[in-house]
Amino acid sequence: MLKSRVAIAKNENIYEATLKALDYLEYDLKGRILVKPNLTLDVPIQRRACTNPEVVSAVIDAIRNCDGEPFVGESSMVGCDTMRAYEKSGLKEVCEKKKVKFIDFNRCEPVKIKINGEFLKEIVVAKEILDFDKIISIPVMKTHVLTGVTLGMKNMKGLQYRNEKIRLHEKGIRMLHVGIVDINSAFKPYLTIIDASYAQEGEGPVSGNVRKMSLVIASRDVVSADATACRVMEINPYSIYHIKRAEERGIGKIRDVEMVGVKIREVKERFKNPLKGNRIKYAFFDFGMIFASKLKGTDEEENAYATIAELMKTKPFIGENCKRCGRCVEICPQKAIENFKINHRKCVSCMICMEACPFNAIKPEKISILKGGKEFVRFAYRFFLK
């Protein structure tokens, strides 16, 4: 089997870095090509939460040099107007200058697509997405408070239509990872170009600390690209479940990768990993999912999965850092935030508010290992003594 190739380019001029990274790869960009940036939220450009417009500009030119027809499209975070993020990120100026059509997928007609996922059996996307020959994913290199990192694979989650994104969040963190893999199995990006002109570490994807890196990471293999970005951040790619699971499912490679361009050891920097303090929580959840799988086909199966999901729903709380900007109130799909307090009867623990807070003021309640242990003992007792 051929090795996957990953290119790293470094240049203060990020437009040139993007073209240099692409020069190392073999690709064919003829046809209708969708460029999928990361316009997660309409925050100031200085937060570096959204894809650098210069990277998109270079990709548009690369597509046209291959006689392809570029389009740019996105569906921003639940509760965020994609067009506001499009304008605030600076991408609107680039698209208008280059006369490239921008598509807000949240304003398109939705269509259900049947998929053979581990978790998702169907995905709702904008109908227009089906008209493209290839998709290029251009995420920002960021750590993430829920998934550890948000890179090429997670960027494809932005294809989901409007509030469909919440479906993954509601079922717990592990199912969020599994759902990301399902989406990439159905809509595998042809090219992944990770914008690391600036990166976020710590409490990303919005309120992390910004680091200037002046890098672009590119590959035809989304898993290899993501794994390489992890290594640049000195994060073990096997510690990120959706990357690990994607390799297991044959979507791409973590190992046996041909590296070209700048060497990882020359550019790597230790990033703060937001998941590092939650290892016990995720190990416990792994055990729970294995246990629940043993109940498949029994009356207890659904109850077991429901209990696991409930245990993983760590409730969000608004802390002292709150600046009362109102972002969480605007973005909450359940309208569960009133007077800057979260009504946990309405809250479904999707954690969208925590992702969106620009001041890192919303924190999750820690999971109770004791409570979780008691629940699993109760299920084991009922199942095995029947």
Backbone hydrogen bonds, N-H to C=O, Kabsch-Sander energy under -0.5 kcal/mol:
donor,donor_aa,acceptor,acceptor_aa,energy
4,S,256,D,-0.9
6,V,258,E,-2.6
7,A,218,A,-3.0
8,I,260,V,-1.9
9,A,216,V,-2.4
11,N,214,S,-2.2
14,I,12,E,-1.2
17,A,13,N,-2.0
18,T,14,I,-2.0
19,L,15,Y,-1.8
20,K,16,E,-2.4
21,A,17,A,-2.4
22,L,18,T,-2.0
23,D,19,L,-1.7
24,Y,20,K,-0.8
24,Y,21,A,-0.8
25,L,22,L,-1.6
27,Y,25,L,-0.5
31,G,67,D,-0.6
33,I,31,G,-0.7
33,I,69,E,-2.6
34,L,32,R,-0.5
34,L,134,K,-2.8
35,V,33,I,-0.6
35,V,71,F,-3.3
36,K,34,L,-0.7
36,K,136,I,-3.4
38,N,138,I,-0.7
39,L,37,P,-0.7
43,V,41,L,-2.0
47,R,44,P,-2.2
48,R,45,I,-1.7
51,T,38,N,-1.8
55,V,52,N,-1.2
56,V,52,N,-1.4
57,S,53,P,-2.5
58,A,54,E,-1.9
59,V,55,V,-2.0
60,I,56,V,-2.6
61,D,57,S,-1.9
62,A,58,A,-2.1
63,I,59,V,-2.4
64,R,60,I,-2.2
65,N,61,D,-2.0
66,C,62,A,-0.7
66,C,63,I,-0.9
67,D,64,R,-1.7
68,G,63,I,-2.8
69,E,31,G,-3.3
71,F,33,I,-2.3
72,V,101,K,-2.4
73,G,35,V,-2.1
74,E,103,I,-2.0
77,M,40,T,-1.6
80,C,77,M,-2.5
82,T,80,C,-0.7
84,R,81,D,-0.8
85,A,81,D,-1.8
86,Y,82,T,-2.7
87,E,83,M,-1.8
88,K,84,R,-2.7
89,S,85,A,-2.2
90,G,87,E,-1.0
91,L,86,Y,-0.7
92,K,86,Y,-1.7
94,V,90,G,-1.0
95,C,91,L,-2.6
96,E,92,K,-2.5
97,K,93,E,-2.1
98,K,94,V,-2.3
99,K,96,E,-0.6
100,V,95,C,-2.7
103,I,72,V,-2.7
104,D,102,F,-0.5
105,F,74,E,-1.9
105,F,103,I,-1.0
106,N,74,E,-0.5
107,R,104,D,-2.1
108,C,105,F,-1.2
111,V,125,V,-2.5
113,I,123,I,-2.7
115,I,121,K,-2.1
117,G,115,I,-0.7
117,G,120,L,-1.4
123,I,113,I,-2.3
125,V,111,V,-2.2
125,V,123,I,-0.6
126,A,159,L,-0.6
127,K,109,E,-3.2
129,I,126,A,-1.5
130,L,127,K,-1.4
131,D,128,E,-1.9
132,F,129,I,-1.2
133,D,32,R,-2.5
134,K,32,R,-1.3
136,I,34,L,-3.1
137,S,135,I,-0.6
137,S,191,L,-2.5
138,I,36,K,-3.0
138,I,136,I,-0.5
141,M,195,D,-2.1
142,K,140,V,-0.9
142,K,150,T,-1.0
143,T,200,Q,-1.6
144,H,148,G,-1.6
145,V,204,G,-2.2
148,G,144,H,-1.7
149,V,147,T,-1.3
150,T,142,K,-2.5
155,N,151,L,-1.9
156,M,152,G,-0.9
156,M,153,M,-0.9
157,K,154,K,-1.4
158,G,155,N,-1.5
159,L,156,M,-1.9
160,Q,157,K,-1.8
161,Y,124,V,-2.4
164,E,161,Y,-2.8
165,K,162,R,-1.2
166,I,163,N,-1.5
167,R,164,E,-1.2
168,L,165,K,-0.9
169,H,165,K,-0.9
170,E,166,I,-2.4
171,K,167,R,-0.6
171,K,168,L,-0.6
172,G,169,H,-1.3
176,L,172,G,-1.4
177,H,173,I,-1.9
178,V,174,R,-2.5
179,G,175,M,-2.7
180,I,176,L,-1.8
181,V,177,H,-1.8
182,D,178,V,-2.4
183,I,179,G,-2.4
184,N,180,I,-1.9
185,S,181,V,-1.7
186,A,182,D,-1.4
187,F,183,I,-3.0
190,Y,135,I,-2.4
191,L,135,I,-1.3
192,T,219,S,-2.8
193,I,137,S,-2.9
194,I,192,T,-0.5
194,I,217,I,-3.7
195,D,139,P,-3.1
195,D,193,I,-0.6
196,A,194,I,-0.9
196,A,215,L,-1.8
199,A,211,R,-3.1
200,Q,141,M,-1.7
201,E,209,N,-2.2
202,G,272,K,-1.8
203,E,201,E,-0.5
204,G,202,G,-2.1
207,S,203,E,-0.9
209,N,201,E,-2.5
211,R,199,A,-3.0
213,M,197,S,-2.0
213,M,211,R,-0.6
214,S,197,S,-2.2
215,L,196,A,-2.0
216,V,9,A,-2.0
217,I,194,I,-1.9
218,A,7,A,-2.5
219,S,192,T,-2.1
220,R,5,R,-0.6
222,V,220,R,-0.7
225,A,221,D,-2.4
226,D,222,V,-2.4
227,A,223,V,-2.7
228,T,224,S,-2.3
229,A,225,A,-2.3
230,C,226,D,-2.2
231,R,227,A,-2.0
232,V,228,T,-2.2
233,M,229,A,-1.7
234,E,231,R,-1.0
235,I,230,C,-3.1
239,S,236,N,-2.1
240,I,237,P,-1.3
241,Y,239,S,-0.7
243,I,240,I,-0.7
244,K,240,I,-2.3
245,R,241,Y,-3.3
246,A,242,H,-1.5
247,E,243,I,-1.7
248,E,244,K,-1.9
249,R,245,R,-1.9
250,G,247,E,-1.6
251,I,246,A,-2.6
252,G,246,A,-0.7
258,E,4,S,-3.5
259,M,257,V,-0.7
260,V,6,V,-2.5
262,V,8,I,-2.6
266,E,263,K,-1.3
267,V,263,K,-0.6
267,V,264,I,-1.5
268,K,264,I,-2.1
269,E,232,V,-2.7
271,F,233,M,-2.2
271,F,269,E,-0.6
273,N,271,F,-0.5
276,K,273,N,-1.5
278,N,275,L,-2.2
279,R,276,K,-0.7
282,Y,278,N,-2.0
283,A,279,R,-2.5
284,F,280,I,-2.4
285,F,281,K,-1.9
286,D,282,Y,-2.4
287,F,283,A,-2.0
288,G,284,F,-2.1
289,M,285,F,-2.5
290,I,286,D,-2.2
291,F,287,F,-2.6
292,A,288,G,-2.7
293,S,289,M,-2.0
294,K,290,I,-1.0
294,K,291,F,-0.8
295,L,292,A,-1.5
296,K,293,S,-1.3
298,T,295,L,-2.5
301,E,298,T,-1.0
304,A,300,E,-2.6
305,Y,301,E,-2.3
306,A,302,E,-2.3
307,T,303,N,-2.3
308,I,304,A,-2.5
309,A,305,Y,-2.6
310,E,306,A,-2.2
311,L,307,T,-2.6
312,M,308,I,-1.9
313,K,309,A,-0.6
313,K,310,E,-0.9
314,T,312,M,-2.1
315,K,313,K,-0.6
317,F,363,K,-2.7
319,G,317,F,-0.5
319,G,361,A,-3.4
322,C,319,G,-1.4
330,E,326,G,-2.2
331,I,327,R,-2.1
332,C,328,C,-1.7
335,K,332,C,-1.0
338,E,336,A,-0.6
338,E,341,K,-2.6
341,K,338,E,-1.1
343,N,336,A,-3.8
343,N,341,K,-0.6
344,H,342,I,-1.0
346,K,343,N,-1.1
347,C,343,N,-2.0
355,E,351,M,-2.0
356,A,352,I,-2.1
357,C,353,C,-1.6
360,N,357,C,-0.9
363,K,317,F,-2.4
363,K,361,A,-0.6
365,E,315,K,-2.6
369,I,367,I,-0.9
372,G,368,S,-2.5
373,G,369,I,-2.9
374,K,370,L,-2.2
375,E,371,K,-2.0
376,F,372,G,-2.2
377,V,373,G,-2.3
378,R,374,K,-2.2
379,F,375,E,-2.2
380,A,376,F,-2.7
381,Y,377,V,-2.6
382,R,378,R,-2.2
383,F,379,F,-2.5
384,F,380,A,-2.7
385,L,381,Y,-1.5
386,K,383,F,-0.8
